[in-house]
């Protein structure tokens, strides 16, 4: 009987522990003490007048920065961020979803998916023959019909559930990149066969569908769009000037800033604010378990510290937005200053230091992407000039393009352009480092 009672006590203790989500913290010499989330959350509610005054200051600072977003007419809630959906037949994502289901659910595409693990230049003669067979199948014909239907649409809406906040899942992103690789192999094969007209048409479709990877508003979605473009840029370098491709790149360049700004707003609302609000809620949340092993989080997580932390996070996001909207040295210095403060005061900014990635790196990635688009567009104009005149121009100014188009975003300086006999080299002034290596930042034309 006593064993049954003992087992019952153990079960009750386990249930109590699970319900309170205890986290170990520093304690007396007697050993660590379990601290529940409720205790952490409430520990400064009955504190000294000085701490209460500090909390009022923090709350005022948070309210002030939130009002700044409202004054700038920027979205401040998930509801503000959502957009009306498109009818299916006018929705590019509607066709892309069908294309993704086709390649993921149909075993007939297994061989083709295997071939996408290599670049076209790495394929053996046998694998190229396998590629020809796979691309000429009826299943592949159905796939490319769906991709062309998607490319004909002006808009796309994946109908994401933004209420999921930082738990937002984008299951189509991996498949989106696989679609890009399949289309890139098709373009490369057509170029090898000398069918440049068909290759250009396939490339235009691939560019349009690749940039439909995400609605915007999520960093991962934006970076997959950049990766999709990077995949297709390998084929861009091998085609001559084509007006439709040039115009497609021009449209993307015009859209890129708007989409990047939407991504910054989305990160702020979907991931940042959502996380802070979860910590303020009365219900324990799984995020505390993921971060609970850090004792400094337990020691510093209070309603007052959350307000200060949240205000600092929003200031960072506003600074990043301003840097993307109108890059200048003052804004760049402001971002660097906040990054330094974050490193030096991690205990004060517990959540920001976990939620906020290295925004300097992310902004650098965006700028590299914009510069890559320009490099490809200028390269195409150089090819057109050479085809019309039989030689390359002496300077980029001879192309008659806007200065904005022949300069990189960060420096504002013209691209490096060097003519050497019958070939030229083109590269940006800014060194984008590792983040730019896959962005086709240097093009050699022979």
C-alpha positions in Angstrom: 0.0 0.0 0.0 2.8 2.4 1.0 4.4 1.9 -2.5 1.1 2.9 -4.2 1.0 6.1 -2.0 4.6 6.8 -2.8 4.0 6.4 -6.6 1.0 8.7 -6.3 3.0 11.4 -4.7 5.7 11.2 -7.4 3.0 11.5 -10.1 1.5 14.6 -8.4 4.9 16.2 -8.2 5.6 15.5 -11.9 2.3 17.0 -12.9 2.9 20.0 -10.7 6.4 20.5 -12.3 5.1 20.1 -15.8 2.3 22.6 -15.2 4.6 25.3 -13.8 7.3 24.9 -16.3 10.1 25.3 -13.7 13.5 26.6 -14.7 16.6 26.2 -12.6 18.3 29.4 -11.4 21.1 30.4 -9.2 20.3 29.8 -5.6 21.8 29.5 -2.1 24.4 26.9 -1.1 21.5 24.5 -0.7 21.4 24.1 -4.5 19.3 25.3 -7.5 15.7 26.3 -6.9 12.9 25.8 -9.4 11.4 29.1 -10.6 8.0 29.1 -12.4 7.3 31.4 -15.3 4.6 33.2 -13.3 7.1 34.0 -10.5 9.5 35.4 -13.1 6.8 37.5 -14.8 5.4 39.0 -11.6 8.6 39.6 -9.6 8.8 43.4 -10.1 5.1 44.1 -9.6 5.6 44.9 -5.9 9.0 46.5 -6.0 10.6 49.7 -4.8 9.4 53.2 -6.0 12.6 53.5 -7.9 12.0 50.4 -9.9 8.4 51.4 -10.5 9.6 54.7 -11.9 12.0 52.9 -14.1 9.2 50.8 -15.4 7.1 53.9 -16.2 10.0 55.3 -18.2 10.4 52.0 -20.1 6.7 51.9 -20.8 6.8 55.5 -22.0 9.7 54.7 -24.3 7.9 51.7 -25.8 4.7 53.8 -26.4 6.8 56.5 -28.0 8.4 54.2 -30.6 5.1 52.5 -31.3 3.5 55.9 -32.0 6.4 56.7 -34.3 5.4 53.7 -36.5 1.7 54.9 -36.5 2.8 58.5 -37.5 4.7 57.0 -40.4 1.6 55.1 -41.4 3.4 51.7 -41.1 1.6 48.5 -40.2 1.5 47.9 -36.4 -0.5 44.6 -36.2 -0.9 41.3 -38.0 -4.3 42.5 -39.2 -2.7 45.6 -40.8 -0.3 43.3 -42.5 -2.7 40.9 -44.2 -3.8 41.5 -47.8 -6.9 40.4 -49.7 -6.4 37.2 -51.6 -6.6 36.8 -55.4 -9.1 34.6 -57.3 -7.5 31.2 -58.1 -7.4 31.7 -61.8 -5.5 35.0 -61.4 -3.2 33.8 -58.7 0.3 32.7 -59.8 0.7 30.7 -56.5 -2.4 28.6 -57.4 -0.6 27.1 -60.4 2.7 26.9 -58.5 1.1 24.8 -55.8 -0.1 22.4 -58.4 3.4 22.2 -60.0 4.9 21.5 -56.6 2.4 18.7 -55.9 3.2 17.3 -59.3 7.0 17.0 -58.8 6.8 15.9 -55.1 4.0 13.3 -55.4 4.8 11.8 -58.8 7.6 9.1 -58.9 8.2 9.9 -62.5 10.1 13.0 -61.4 12.5 11.2 -59.1 15.2 11.0 -61.8 14.8 14.6 -62.7 15.0 15.7 -59.1 18.2 13.7 -58.7 19.7 15.5 -61.6 19.0 18.9 -60.0 21.6 18.1 -57.3 24.3 19.0 -59.9 25.0 22.0 -62.1 24.5 21.4 -65.8 28.3 21.6 -66.4 28.8 18.7 -64.0 26.5 16.3 -65.8 28.0 13.4 -67.6 27.0 12.5 -71.2 24.8 9.7 -69.8 23.1 12.1 -67.4 22.5 14.7 -70.2 20.7 11.9 -72.2 18.6 11.1 -69.1 17.8 14.8 -68.8 16.6 15.0 -72.4 14.3 12.0 -71.8 12.9 13.4 -68.5 12.3 16.9 -70.0 10.5 15.5 -73.1 8.1 13.3 -71.1 4.3 14.0 -70.9 4.7 14.6 -67.1 7.3 17.3 -67.7 5.1 18.9 -70.4 2.3 19.1 -67.8 4.7 20.7 -65.3 5.9 23.4 -67.7 2.4 24.2 -68.7 1.6 24.9 -65.1 4.7 27.1 -64.7 3.8 29.1 -67.8 0.3 29.6 -66.5 1.8 30.9 -63.2 4.2 33.2 -65.1 1.2 34.8 -67.0 -0.3 36.1 -63.8 0.4 39.5 -62.5 -0.1 38.6 -58.8 0.5 35.7 -56.4 -0.9 35.0 -53.0 0.2 31.8 -51.0 -2.7 32.5 -48.5 -0.4 32.2 -45.5 -1.9 32.2 -42.0 0.0 35.2 -40.5 -1.6 34.6 -37.1 1.0 31.9 -36.5 3.6 34.6 -35.9 7.1 33.2 -35.6 5.8 29.7 -36.0 4.8 30.6 -39.5 5.7 27.6 -41.8 6.4 28.0 -45.5 6.4 24.4 -46.7 6.7 25.3 -50.4 10.1 27.0 -50.2 12.3 24.0 -50.6 10.1 22.8 -53.5 10.3 26.2 -55.0 14.0 26.0 -55.3 13.8 22.5 -56.8 11.5 24.0 -59.5 14.1 26.6 -60.2 16.8 24.0 -60.7 14.6 22.0 -63.0 13.9 25.1 -65.1 17.6 26.1 -65.1 18.6 22.6 -66.4 16.0 23.1 -69.2 17.4 26.5 -70.2 21.0 25.2 -70.2 20.0 22.2 -72.3 18.2 24.4 -74.8 21.3 26.7 -75.0 23.6 23.7 -75.6 21.3 22.6 -78.4 21.5 26.0 -80.0 17.8 26.8 -79.5 18.3 30.2 -77.9 14.8 31.5 -78.6 13.2 28.6 -76.6 15.9 29.1 -73.9 15.0 32.8 -73.5 11.3 31.9 -73.2 12.0 29.3 -70.6 14.3 31.7 -68.7 11.6 34.4 -68.6 9.1 31.9 -67.2 11.7 30.8 -64.6 12.5 34.3 -63.5 8.8 35.2 -63.0 8.0 32.0 -61.1 11.2 32.0 -59.0 10.3 35.5 -57.7 6.9 34.1 -56.6 8.5 32.0 -53.8 7.0 34.1 -51.0 4.4 36.9 -50.5 7.0 38.9 -48.7 6.9 39.7 -45.0 9.1 36.8 -44.0 12.9 36.9 -44.1 13.2 33.3 -45.1 10.8 33.8 -48.0 12.7 36.8 -49.3 16.0 35.0 -49.1 14.6 32.0 -51.0 13.6 34.5 -53.7 17.1 35.8 -53.8 18.4 32.2 -54.0 16.0 31.4 -56.8 17.3 34.4 -58.8 20.9 33.3 -58.1 20.1 29.9 -59.6 18.7 31.5 -62.8 21.6 34.0 -63.0 23.8 31.2 -64.2 21.7 31.0 -67.3 21.5 34.8 -67.7 25.2 35.0 -68.2 25.0 32.6 -71.2 22.2 34.4 -73.1 22.6 37.4 -75.4 20.5 40.6 -75.1 16.8 39.9 -75.1 14.3 42.7 -74.6 11.8 40.6 -72.6 14.4 39.3 -70.2 15.8 42.8 -69.7 12.3 44.2 -69.0 11.7 41.3 -66.6 14.8 42.2 -64.6 13.9 45.9 -64.7 10.4 45.1 -63.2 12.1 43.0 -60.5 14.5 45.8 -59.7 11.6 48.3 -59.3 9.8 45.9 -57.0 12.7 44.8 -54.8 12.8 47.7 -52.4 9.1 47.6 -51.8 9.3 43.9 -51.0 12.3 44.3 -48.8 10.5 47.0 -46.7 7.5 44.7 -46.4 9.9 42.0 -45.1 11.3 44.3 -42.5 7.7 45.1 -41.4 6.8 41.4 -41.4 9.8 40.4 -39.3 8.9 43.2 -36.8 5.3 42.1 -36.5 5.2 38.4 -37.2 8.3 37.4 -35.3 9.3 40.3 -33.0 6.1 41.7 -31.5 4.6 38.3 -31.5 7.4 36.9 -29.3 7.3 39.8 -26.9 3.5 39.5 -26.5 3.8 35.8 -25.9 6.1 36.5 -23.0 3.7 39.1 -21.6 0.8 36.7 -21.8 -0.6 34.9 -18.7 -0.1 31.5 -20.2 3.3 29.8 -20.1 4.8 29.4 -23.6 7.1 26.9 -25.1 9.6 29.6 -26.0 10.6 30.0 -22.4 11.6 26.4 -22.4 13.8 26.8 -25.4 15.6 29.8 -23.8 15.3 28.7 -20.1 18.7 27.1 -19.8 20.1 30.7 -19.9 20.0 31.8 -16.2 20.5 35.5 -17.2 17.1 35.3 -19.0 15.4 34.1 -15.9 17.1 36.8 -13.7 16.2 39.7 -16.0 12.8 38.8 -17.5 10.4 41.2 -15.9 7.5 43.3 -17.2 9.7 46.4 -17.0 12.7 44.8 -18.7 10.4 43.5 -21.5 9.2 47.0 -22.2 12.8 48.3 -22.5 13.9 45.3 -24.5 10.9 45.7 -26.9 11.4 49.4 -27.4 15.1 48.7 -28.4 14.0 46.0 -30.8 11.5 48.4 -32.5 14.2 51.1 -32.7 16.5 48.6 -34.5 13.8 47.6 -37.0 12.9 51.2 -37.7 16.6 52.0 -38.3 17.0 49.0 -40.7 13.9 50.2 -42.6 15.3 53.7 -42.9 18.6 52.3 -44.2 16.8 50.3 -46.9 14.5 53.2 -47.8 17.2 55.8 -48.2 20.7 54.5 -47.5 23.2 57.0 -46.1 26.2 57.1 -43.8 24.3 58.5 -40.8 21.7 55.7 -40.9 24.4 53.1 -41.3 26.3 54.5 -38.3 23.1 54.4 -36.3 22.6 50.8 -37.1 26.2 50.0 -36.2 25.8 51.9 -32.9 22.7 49.8 -32.0 24.5 46.6 -32.9 27.4 47.5 -30.6 25.0 48.4 -27.8 23.2 45.1 -28.2 26.5 43.2 -27.9 27.6 45.2 -24.8 24.2 45.0 -23.1 22.9 41.5 -23.8 21.5 41.2 -20.3 19.3 44.3 -20.8 18.0 43.1 -24.2 17.4 39.4 -23.5 14.8 38.8 -26.3 16.2 41.2 -28.9 19.6 39.5 -28.7 17.9 36.2 -29.6 15.2 37.4 -32.0 17.3 40.0 -33.9 19.7 38.5 -36.4 22.7 40.4 -37.7 20.7 43.0 -39.6 23.9 44.4 -41.1 24.4 41.1 -42.9 20.8 40.9 -44.0 20.8 44.5 -45.4 24.1 43.6 -47.1 22.4 40.6 -48.7 19.6 42.8 -50.0 22.0 45.4 -51.5 24.0 42.6 -53.1 20.8 41.3 -54.7 19.9 44.7 -56.1 23.5 45.2 -57.4 23.3 41.7 -59.0 20.2 42.6 -60.9 21.9 45.8 -62.2 25.1 43.9 -63.1 23.0 41.4 -65.2 21.1 44.3 -66.9 24.2 46.2 -67.7 25.8 43.0 -69.0 22.9 42.5 -71.4 23.2 46.1 -72.6 26.9 45.5 -73.2 26.1 42.5 -75.3 23.5 44.5 -77.3 26.1 47.3 -77.9 28.7 44.7 -79.1 26.2 43.0 -81.4 25.2 46.4 -83.0 28.7 47.9 -83.2 31.1 45.0 -83.4 33.0 46.2 -80.3 32.4 47.0 -76.6 32.1 50.7 -75.5 35.0 52.5 -73.9 33.0 53.5 -70.9 29.7 52.6 -69.3 28.4 56.1 -70.0 28.5 55.2 -73.7 25.5 52.8 -73.0 23.3 55.8 -72.3 21.9 54.2 -69.1 20.8 56.1 -66.0 23.6 56.6 -63.4 21.5 54.7 -60.9 21.6 51.6 -63.0 25.4 51.5 -63.5 26.2 52.0 -59.8 25.9 49.8 -56.7 23.5 50.7 -53.9 25.9 51.1 -51.0 28.7 53.3 -52.5 26.7 55.1 -55.2 29.8 54.8 -57.4 29.8 53.4 -60.9 30.7 49.8 -61.4 34.3 48.8 -62.2 34.5 48.5 -65.9 37.6 47.3 -67.8 38.0 46.7 -71.5 40.8 44.4 -72.5 40.9 43.8 -76.2 37.8 41.9 -77.2 36.6 41.2 -73.7 35.4 43.3 -70.8 35.0 42.8 -67.0 32.2 44.3 -64.9 32.1 44.3 -61.0 30.8 46.6 -58.2 32.9 49.0 -56.2 31.5 47.5 -52.9 33.0 44.3 -51.7 30.0 42.2 -50.6 32.1 39.4 -49.2 30.7 35.9 -48.7 27.1 37.2 -49.0 27.8 38.3 -52.6 29.8 35.4 -53.9 26.7 33.7 -55.4 25.1 36.8 -56.7 26.9 37.0 -60.1 28.7 40.2 -59.0 31.3 39.8 -61.7 30.7 39.0 -65.3 33.3 38.4 -68.0 32.1 39.0 -71.6 34.1 37.4 -74.4 
